[in-house]
């Protein structure tokens, strides 16, 4: 049986004050600011809605992180906060201690509610104060628009009750507040409801957009104008953008242009992810060439690329400072390794993560890349699963990567000699060869996580992993 901690004196004082709502409201005028957060939490927990409305108006900090107190979107508490804001906005003269600029409905700023131990800082605006210092609250001269921050996940069907209430409330007050969203996630094709919601967002506040569903190219073209207005967009993730066999080549090019033309306006983009995006083939330069800032992340996975795309990657000036390069599932067998070698040389001083998993890289291609790979001194993660490399070339590879002192996660394929003539794994040989390769690294430095993997078994789909516990397939295999 657990023993519950007794309430603190501060909690007891808050409960005592809240026994009389009217008295609690009158006390807000002279309440020390360090008591606002604990009293607000007490009123929130015990459902003192009238006190909460008044506390929203008198809140002496720049940000009220209400979302951190709600385990999930709560319509009732949203209504309380919005009614308090309405009362605040209706006042000709703002309260003496008024400082509120942001109502944050995201599940963020958890530390704000935990950190109060006496004289406190404004956790939301990171204005740290010394304990001996008096917190001075400047007078707000101009009535700045209030900002309401949310994370938006758009799914199928109409908006949920929480989103609908917020949408209607914001729509009627767009001249005095902004609805802001830093992260916008799509889990379905946008419909009339979600497009209306996008129209009331302050698109300049959006910093991250993720598409985690299958879209037609025409759908991306519809959303593209919204992307073009996100002038502070830092991260764009597109996934499973597909074409239609019935779409003419002229219409396809027009739809692609509707998206790529908006890339001209993405002045702040630093991270670009494209997974199974069919239209990249032959159009990669149109997507990337007009970006103004150097990319930190370039992830092109499970996509087809053309020769021109491949050569463009090495020439593109804004890839010279990459920290992450991910080309998983891009088949490179028929491509010259020269563009990738040039690119690795360019990013050798900054690259921390390199993923070349399932690229079908051959012995000769890898040997051409080894000198450049050896120069990537900042590399911490290297994934090379799924490539078909012989034991002699694997030895060369491990001799090079063993000298990369920061490398902490290394994922390599089983050497080709681990398989028999029919492509079945020979367990004993696999173990022996991997032990030899592991020793190459450990003779030079300590390896944190070094793993070798076989290709999936054609019968059961399982893979064998060396250095994470050597297991067997669920189907018969040679000893």
Backbone torsions as a table, in degrees:
resi	resn	phi	psi	omega
1	UNK	NA	124.9	-178.4
2	UNK	-80.9	146.5	178.8
3	UNK	-100.5	117.6	-178.5
4	UNK	-76.0	134.9	179.7
5	UNK	-64.6	137.5	179.1
6	UNK	-67.8	152.1	179.2
7	UNK	-63.2	146.4	177.8
8	UNK	-76.0	166.1	176.9
9	UNK	-60.3	-36.2	179.8
10	UNK	-64.2	-43.2	178.8
11	UNK	-65.5	-40.7	178.8
12	UNK	-64.0	-39.4	179.1
13	UNK	-65.0	-40.2	178.7
14	UNK	-64.3	-42.6	179.2
15	UNK	-64.2	-39.0	179.3
16	UNK	-64.0	-43.4	-179.7
17	UNK	-64.6	-37.5	-176.0
18	UNK	-78.0	-4.6	176.0
19	UNK	-66.2	-22.0	177.0
20	UNK	-126.8	99.5	-175.6
21	UNK	-58.0	-40.9	-177.8
22	UNK	-65.3	-40.3	178.3
23	UNK	-65.9	-38.1	178.8
24	UNK	-63.7	-40.5	-179.9
25	UNK	-65.4	-42.7	179.0
26	UNK	-65.0	-29.9	-177.1
27	UNK	-75.2	-15.9	-175.9
28	UNK	-62.7	-31.0	-177.4
29	UNK	-60.1	-36.0	-176.5
30	UNK	-113.9	9.9	-178.1
31	UNK	-69.2	126.7	176.2
32	UNK	-55.9	141.9	-172.1
33	UNK	-64.5	-27.7	-179.0
34	UNK	-71.3	-10.7	178.2
35	UNK	-93.5	-11.1	-179.4
36	UNK	-60.4	-52.5	-177.8
37	UNK	-60.1	-48.2	179.2
38	UNK	-64.5	-35.1	178.5
39	UNK	-69.7	-37.8	178.1
40	UNK	-62.3	-44.3	179.7
41	UNK	-62.8	-39.2	179.7
42	UNK	-65.9	-43.5	179.0
43	UNK	-66.6	-38.0	178.9
44	UNK	-64.4	-47.6	-176.9
45	UNK	-64.1	-37.1	-174.2
46	UNK	-99.5	7.2	171.2
47	UNK	72.8	32.0	177.4
48	UNK	-85.5	78.4	-170.7
49	UNK	-65.3	-37.5	-178.7
50	UNK	-65.8	-39.9	177.2
51	UNK	-65.2	-40.8	-179.9
52	UNK	-61.1	-41.7	178.3
53	UNK	-59.0	-43.6	-179.4
54	UNK	-68.8	-35.8	-179.2
55	UNK	-69.6	-32.7	175.0
56	UNK	-60.8	-41.6	-179.1
57	UNK	-70.7	-32.8	-175.7
58	UNK	-97.8	4.3	-173.5
59	UNK	-55.8	121.2	-172.2
60	UNK	-92.3	18.0	179.1
61	UNK	-120.5	161.5	-177.8
62	UNK	-69.9	-26.7	-175.1
63	UNK	-131.1	136.4	171.9
64	UNK	-110.6	101.9	-176.3
65	UNK	-84.0	69.6	-175.1
66	UNK	-66.2	-33.4	-177.4
67	UNK	-59.5	-29.6	-179.5
68	UNK	-68.2	-18.5	178.9
69	UNK	-91.5	-10.3	-179.4
70	UNK	-106.4	119.9	179.9
71	UNK	-63.6	-29.1	176.2
72	UNK	-148.8	161.5	179.8
73	UNK	-51.4	127.8	-173.5
74	UNK	-124.4	108.9	-174.3
75	UNK	-61.9	-39.9	-178.3
76	UNK	-60.9	-46.5	-179.3
77	UNK	-71.1	-31.0	175.2
78	UNK	-61.8	-45.3	179.9
79	UNK	-60.6	-40.4	178.3
80	UNK	-60.3	-48.0	-178.9
81	UNK	-63.6	-42.5	-177.9
82	UNK	-69.0	-34.2	175.8
83	UNK	-65.6	-38.8	176.0
84	UNK	-63.1	-40.8	177.6
85	UNK	-65.7	-38.9	177.9
86	UNK	-59.8	-43.1	178.8
87	UNK	-64.4	-36.1	177.9
88	UNK	-67.5	-46.0	-178.3
89	UNK	-66.1	-26.4	-178.6
90	UNK	-77.4	-14.1	-177.1
91	UNK	-78.8	132.0	177.4
92	UNK	-68.6	-42.2	177.0
93	UNK	-111.4	122.3	-178.6
94	UNK	-69.2	154.0	179.2
95	UNK	-56.7	152.6	-176.5
96	UNK	-53.6	-40.3	-173.7
97	UNK	-97.4	9.8	-175.7
98	UNK	-60.2	131.0	178.0
99	UNK	-145.2	-4.4	-173.3
100	UNK	-63.7	125.8	175.9
101	UNK	-121.3	-23.3	-173.9
102	UNK	-136.4	129.2	165.7
103	UNK	-103.9	114.0	-175.4
104	UNK	-103.2	112.5	-178.7
105	UNK	-99.3	9.7	177.0
106	UNK	-83.4	161.3	175.0
107	UNK	-82.4	74.2	-175.3
108	UNK	-141.6	173.5	177.4
109	UNK	60.9	37.0	179.0
110	UNK	-59.5	-34.9	-177.2
111	UNK	-66.2	-24.5	-179.3
112	UNK	-56.2	-42.2	-175.4
113	UNK	-81.3	-11.9	-176.0
114	UNK	-99.5	-14.7	-163.8
115	UNK	-95.0	3.4	-173.1
116	UNK	-80.5	114.7	-177.3
117	UNK	-135.8	29.4	-177.4
118	UNK	134.2	-123.4	171.7
119	UNK	-72.7	124.9	-171.9
120	UNK	-121.6	161.7	176.8
121	UNK	-94.5	162.8	171.4
122	UNK	-78.9	95.2	-172.7
123	UNK	-63.5	-31.2	-175.3
124	UNK	-72.6	-33.3	-179.6
125	UNK	-104.1	6.2	175.4
126	UNK	57.9	37.2	178.5
127	UNK	-96.6	85.8	-175.9
128	UNK	-69.1	138.9	179.1
129	UNK	-125.6	143.7	173.9
130	UNK	-75.2	153.9	-175.7
131	UNK	-64.7	-25.4	-178.2
132	UNK	-90.7	3.3	-172.7
133	UNK	-100.6	141.6	175.5
134	UNK	-83.2	132.9	-179.6
135	UNK	-81.5	115.0	-178.6
136	UNK	-96.1	129.7	-179.1
137	UNK	-105.8	108.6	-177.4
138	UNK	-67.9	149.2	177.2
139	UNK	-74.5	132.1	179.6
140	UNK	-89.2	117.8	-176.9
141	UNK	-83.7	-57.2	-178.3
142	UNK	-87.6	147.9	176.7
143	UNK	-86.3	91.5	179.1
144	UNK	-70.1	146.3	175.7
145	UNK	-61.0	134.0	174.7
146	UNK	-70.9	148.1	179.0
147	UNK	-116.7	134.1	175.4
148	UNK	-114.1	115.9	-177.0
149	UNK	-99.4	133.3	175.9
150	UNK	-141.1	160.3	165.0
151	UNK	-99.5	133.1	-174.8
152	UNK	-111.3	121.7	172.4
153	UNK	-116.9	112.1	-176.1
154	UNK	-97.5	122.4	-177.0
155	UNK	-119.7	-176.1	179.0
156	UNK	-68.3	156.7	175.9
157	UNK	82.4	-174.3	-179.1
158	UNK	-72.0	169.0	175.9
159	UNK	-62.7	148.8	176.7
160	UNK	-73.7	175.1	-174.3
161	UNK	-61.5	-40.4	179.6
162	UNK	-63.2	-49.0	-179.1
163	UNK	-65.0	-39.6	-178.7
164	UNK	-63.3	-45.4	-179.9
165	UNK	-62.9	-43.0	-179.8
166	UNK	-66.1	-41.5	179.5
167	UNK	-58.6	-49.3	-177.9
168	UNK	-65.5	-38.5	-179.1
169	UNK	-66.6	-44.8	-179.0
170	UNK	-67.9	-41.0	-176.8
171	UNK	-56.7	-35.6	-178.3
172	UNK	-81.7	-6.9	-174.0
173	UNK	-131.6	26.5	-173.4
174	UNK	-63.3	-19.3	-179.2
175	UNK	-80.6	-14.7	-175.9
176	UNK	-121.3	-2.7	177.6
177	UNK	-152.7	162.1	178.7
178	UNK	-121.5	134.0	172.2
179	UNK	-92.5	116.3	-171.6
180	UNK	-115.7	146.3	179.5
181	UNK	-144.2	122.4	177.5
182	UNK	-86.7	-30.7	-179.7
183	UNK	-124.7	122.6	-179.5
184	UNK	-119.0	120.4	-175.4
185	UNK	-121.4	131.8	176.7
186	UNK	-105.4	124.7	172.9
187	UNK	-113.6	9.7	179.1
188	UNK	-162.1	169.6	175.6
189	UNK	-66.5	132.9	179.3
190	UNK	-63.6	139.6	178.4
191	UNK	-118.4	-170.8	-176.8
192	UNK	-63.4	-33.2	-179.4
193	UNK	-68.9	-46.4	-177.6
194	UNK	-69.9	-33.5	177.5
195	UNK	-65.5	-38.1	176.0
196	UNK	-63.3	-39.1	179.4
197	UNK	-64.9	-41.1	179.7
198	UNK	-62.4	-31.9	-176.5
199	UNK	-69.6	-21.9	179.6
200	UNK	-97.6	-5.2	177.2
201	UNK	-73.5	146.5	168.9
202	UNK	-79.7	94.1	-171.6
203	UNK	-65.2	-22.3	177.3
204	UNK	-65.3	-20.3	-179.0
205	UNK	-84.1	-15.4	-175.9
206	UNK	-71.5	126.2	179.4
207	UNK	-113.7	-16.6	-176.0
208	UNK	-144.7	128.9	176.0
209	UNK	-125.9	129.8	178.6
210	UNK	-128.7	132.6	176.2
211	UNK	-112.5	108.2	-177.5
212	UNK	-111.9	49.1	179.7
213	UNK	-160.2	170.8	-178.9
214	UNK	-86.6	123.5	176.7
215	UNK	-119.3	148.9	166.1
216	UNK	-78.7	158.7	177.6
217	UNK	-59.0	-34.7	179.6
218	UNK	-64.1	-33.2	177.8
219	UNK	-67.3	-43.2	177.6
220	UNK	-60.7	-37.9	179.6
221	UNK	-64.5	-34.5	178.4
222	UNK	-67.8	-39.2	-178.0
223	UNK	-79.3	-22.2	-174.5
224	UNK	-51.6	-43.6	179.4
225	UNK	-59.9	-33.6	175.8
226	UNK	-65.3	-41.9	178.6
227	UNK	-60.7	-38.4	-178.8
228	UNK	-64.4	-22.8	178.6
229	UNK	-89.5	-2.8	178.8
230	UNK	-89.4	77.9	-171.5
231	UNK	-70.7	-13.1	178.4
232	UNK	-110.3	19.4	-179.9
233	UNK	-64.9	122.5	179.2
234	UNK	-100.5	-34.3	-173.8
235	UNK	-130.9	131.2	175.8
236	UNK	-130.0	121.7	178.9
237	UNK	-120.0	119.1	176.5
238	UNK	-114.9	137.7	-177.9
239	UNK	-139.8	131.5	174.2
240	UNK	56.1	56.8	171.5
241	UNK	-91.1	115.8	-172.8
242	UNK	-116.9	160.0	177.7
243	UNK	-101.7	-174.3	178.5
244	UNK	-130.2	134.3	-178.6
245	UNK	-62.3	-25.0	-177.8
246	UNK	-84.6	-7.4	-179.2
247	UNK	-79.3	127.3	179.4
248	UNK	-68.4	158.1	-179.9
249	UNK	-62.5	-34.8	179.5
250	UNK	-65.9	-44.4	179.5
251	UNK	-67.2	-38.1	178.5
252	UNK	-59.1	-47.1	179.9
253	UNK	-63.4	-35.7	179.7
254	UNK	-67.6	-41.2	179.3
255	UNK	-66.8	-40.6	177.4
256	UNK	-61.9	-42.0	-179.5
257	UNK	-64.2	-32.7	178.3
258	UNK	-63.2	-32.5	176.3
259	UNK	-81.5	-51.1	-173.9
260	UNK	-64.7	-27.7	178.6
261	UNK	-65.2	-28.7	178.6
262	UNK	-76.1	-20.3	177.4
263	UNK	-62.7	-24.0	177.4
264	UNK	-60.3	-25.5	-173.6
265	UNK	-98.2	-1.6	-178.9
266	UNK	-87.0	71.9	-171.7
267	UNK	-65.7	-25.8	-171.7
268	UNK	-108.1	4.9	-174.7
269	UNK	-61.6	127.3	-179.7
270	UNK	-122.1	-21.4	-177.8
271	UNK	-131.5	123.3	-179.1
272	UNK	-126.0	121.6	178.8
273	UNK	-119.3	129.3	176.0
274	UNK	-134.7	115.9	-179.9
275	UNK	-120.5	120.7	-179.6
276	UNK	54.9	47.6	177.8
277	UNK	-102.8	104.9	-168.2
278	UNK	-68.5	-31.3	-171.3
279	UNK	-78.7	-4.7	178.7
280	UNK	-63.0	-30.5	-177.7
281	UNK	-60.6	116.5	-179.7
282	UNK	84.3	-1.1	-176.5
283	UNK	-131.2	10.9	-176.6
284	UNK	-60.0	-38.2	-179.6
285	UNK	-65.0	-33.7	179.0
286	UNK	-66.6	-30.1	-179.3
287	UNK	-78.1	-39.5	-168.2
288	UNK	-102.8	-23.5	-165.7
289	UNK	-67.5	-23.8	-175.3
290	UNK	-97.0	1.1	178.6
291	UNK	-65.7	137.8	-172.7
292	UNK	-90.4	-28.5	-178.1
293	UNK	-101.7	148.5	174.8
294	UNK	-62.2	136.0	176.5
295	UNK	-73.5	141.9	171.9
296	UNK	-96.7	-29.9	-179.0
297	UNK	-130.8	129.7	172.8
298	UNK	-131.4	112.8	-178.2
299	UNK	-125.2	109.4	177.0
300	UNK	-122.2	103.4	-171.5
301	UNK	-123.5	143.5	177.9
302	UNK	52.2	39.6	179.1
303	UNK	-119.2	155.9	170.8
304	UNK	-93.0	136.2	176.0
305	UNK	-121.9	152.3	176.0
306	UNK	-95.9	169.5	176.1
307	UNK	-58.0	-40.5	-179.1
308	UNK	-65.6	-38.9	176.3
309	UNK	-60.7	-46.1	-175.1
310	UNK	-62.6	-43.3	179.3
311	UNK	-71.8	-32.2	-179.9
312	UNK	-64.7	-36.1	-179.1
313	UNK	-54.8	-39.8	-177.5
314	UNK	-76.5	-20.6	-177.2
315	UNK	-96.5	-18.2	-176.0
316	UNK	-62.9	117.7	-173.4
317	UNK	-65.9	-27.3	-175.0
318	UNK	-87.6	14.1	172.2
319	UNK	-104.8	11.3	-174.2
320	UNK	-80.1	-6.3	-179.5
321	UNK	-124.2	26.9	-178.1
322	UNK	-61.4	138.3	170.6
323	UNK	-102.0	-25.8	178.6
324	UNK	-134.6	128.2	174.5
325	UNK	-127.1	118.7	-176.3
326	UNK	-126.3	116.9	179.4
327	UNK	-123.9	28.6	-179.0
328	UNK	-54.0	133.9	173.4
329	UNK	75.5	5.0	174.0
330	UNK	-90.8	112.6	-175.0
331	UNK	-73.1	117.6	-174.2
332	UNK	-108.9	5.5	-173.5
333	UNK	-53.9	-42.5	-174.4
334	UNK	-89.9	-3.4	-178.0
335	UNK	-91.2	150.4	171.9
336	UNK	-68.6	139.1	178.5
337	UNK	-76.0	-6.8	-173.8
338	UNK	-59.2	-47.4	179.0
339	UNK	-58.8	-40.6	179.1
340	UNK	-68.8	-37.2	177.0
341	UNK	-60.8	-45.0	179.3
342	UNK	-62.9	-42.6	-179.5
343	UNK	-63.9	-43.3	179.1
344	UNK	-63.2	-36.3	176.7
345	UNK	-64.9	-38.1	-179.3
346	UNK	-66.4	-37.1	-173.8
347	UNK	-101.1	10.2	-174.2
348	UNK	-56.0	-31.7	-175.9
349	UNK	-84.5	-11.7	-174.9
350	UNK	-123.1	-23.0	-170.7
351	UNK	-66.9	126.3	179.1
352	UNK	-113.0	-25.8	-179.2
353	UNK	-133.0	127.2	177.5
354	UNK	-130.0	121.6	-179.6
355	UNK	-121.8	110.6	177.8
356	UNK	-120.1	35.9	-177.5
357	UNK	-71.4	137.4	176.0
358	UNK	56.1	41.3	177.8
359	UNK	-98.0	-0.4	-179.9
360	UNK	58.4	35.6	179.9
361	UNK	-71.3	138.9	-177.4
362	UNK	-99.1	171.7	179.0
363	UNK	-55.0	-50.8	-174.5
364	UNK	-65.2	-37.7	177.6
365	UNK	-64.2	-45.4	-179.2
366	UNK	-63.2	-40.6	179.5
367	UNK	-62.3	-33.7	177.8
368	UNK	-70.3	-26.6	-177.5
369	UNK	-87.9	-19.1	-171.4
370	UNK	-57.2	-43.5	179.5
371	UNK	-59.8	-40.4	179.5
372	UNK	-69.8	-41.3	179.1
373	UNK	-60.6	-36.5	179.9
374	UNK	-62.9	-23.1	-177.6
375	UNK	-86.4	-7.3	-177.2
376	UNK	-79.7	75.6	-170.2
377	UNK	-70.4	-18.4	-178.7
378	UNK	-95.3	2.2	-174.0
379	UNK	-64.5	127.9	179.0
380	UNK	-113.3	-28.0	-178.9
381	UNK	-132.7	128.2	179.0
382	UNK	-135.5	115.9	179.1
383	UNK	-112.6	122.9	-176.4
384	UNK	-132.8	17.1	177.4
385	UNK	-53.9	153.2	167.5
386	UNK	80.7	8.9	176.7
387	UNK	-105.0	154.4	-172.4
388	UNK	-104.1	95.7	-172.2
389	UNK	-124.5	136.9	179.7
390	UNK	-77.9	163.9	-178.4
391	UNK	-61.4	-44.0	179.1
392	UNK	-58.3	-41.2	-179.0
393	UNK	-74.5	-32.4	174.6
394	UNK	-62.5	-37.3	176.4
395	UNK	-61.6	-44.3	178.1
396	UNK	-59.5	-43.4	-179.1
397	UNK	-61.7	-48.6	-177.8
398	UNK	-67.6	-31.7	175.5
399	UNK	-63.6	-33.9	178.6
400	UNK	-76.4	-49.2	-175.6
401	UNK	-70.9	-22.1	177.8
402	UNK	-60.8	-24.8	-178.0
403	UNK	-86.7	-5.3	178.9
404	UNK	-86.0	97.7	-167.5
405	UNK	-67.7	-23.1	-177.2
406	UNK	-90.1	-6.9	-175.1
407	UNK	-65.0	119.4	-177.0
408	UNK	-112.8	-29.0	179.3
409	UNK	-125.3	117.6	-177.4
410	UNK	-128.0	123.0	-177.6
411	UNK	-123.4	113.3	-174.5
412	UNK	-121.5	154.8	175.8
413	UNK	-81.2	155.3	171.8
414	UNK	-64.7	137.1	177.6
415	UNK	-58.4	151.8	-178.7
416	UNK	-58.0	-29.9	-179.2
417	UNK	-68.8	-6.0	177.3
418	UNK	-77.0	-10.7	-176.0
419	UNK	-108.2	153.9	175.4
420	UNK	-88.0	-173.9	-175.9
421	UNK	-64.1	-21.0	-179.6
422	UNK	-96.9	4.6	179.5
423	UNK	85.6	6.0	178.2
424	UNK	-85.2	143.8	-178.1
425	UNK	-72.8	136.3	173.9
426	UNK	-100.7	106.5	-168.4
427	UNK	-60.1	-45.8	-178.2
428	UNK	-64.3	-43.5	179.5
429	UNK	-65.9	-41.3	177.8
430	UNK	-57.3	-46.9	-179.6
431	UNK	-63.2	-42.7	-178.2
432	UNK	-65.0	-46.1	-178.0
433	UNK	-66.5	-40.8	179.9
434	UNK	-66.6	-35.3	177.2
435	UNK	-64.2	-39.2	178.6
436	UNK	-65.4	-42.8	-179.6
437	UNK	-68.3	-38.5	178.0
438	UNK	-62.1	-39.1	-179.6
439	UNK	-64.1	-32.2	179.0
440	UNK	-59.0	-43.1	-179.2
441	UNK	-71.9	-46.2	-173.7
442	UNK	-70.8	-16.3	173.1
443	UNK	-73.2	-19.2	-176.5
444	UNK	-106.0	-42.7	-177.4
445	UNK	-154.7	167.3	176.9
446	UNK	-78.9	131.0	178.5
447	UNK	-96.7	129.1	-178.7
448	UNK	-79.6	-52.8	177.7
449	UNK	-146.5	104.7	-177.9
450	UNK	-122.9	118.0	-172.1
451	UNK	-130.0	139.1	172.9
452	UNK	-114.1	138.9	-177.0
453	UNK	-131.9	140.7	172.9
454	UNK	-81.4	168.2	171.3
455	UNK	-71.8	157.3	179.7
456	UNK	-59.2	138.4	177.0
457	UNK	-61.8	129.8	-177.6
458	UNK	-65.5	-17.5	-178.3
459	UNK	-93.8	-47.7	-175.8
460	UNK	-111.4	-10.9	178.3
461	UNK	80.7	-1.4	-179.4
462	UNK	-79.0	154.5	174.7
463	UNK	-116.6	149.0	173.2
464	UNK	-96.9	135.9	-179.2
465	UNK	-118.4	129.6	176.4
466	UNK	-103.1	132.1	-176.9
467	UNK	88.8	1.2	168.3
468	UNK	-123.7	26.2	-176.0
469	UNK	95.8	114.9	-175.8
470	UNK	-83.2	114.6	-178.8
471	UNK	-116.6	179.7	-179.4
472	UNK	-116.6	156.9	170.2
473	UNK	-64.9	165.3	176.4
474	UNK	-85.6	2.1	178.3
475	UNK	-118.8	161.2	-178.1
476	UNK	-59.4	141.9	178.8
477	UNK	-145.8	155.0	178.5
478	UNK	-59.8	146.2	179.1
479	UNK	-72.9	NA	NA
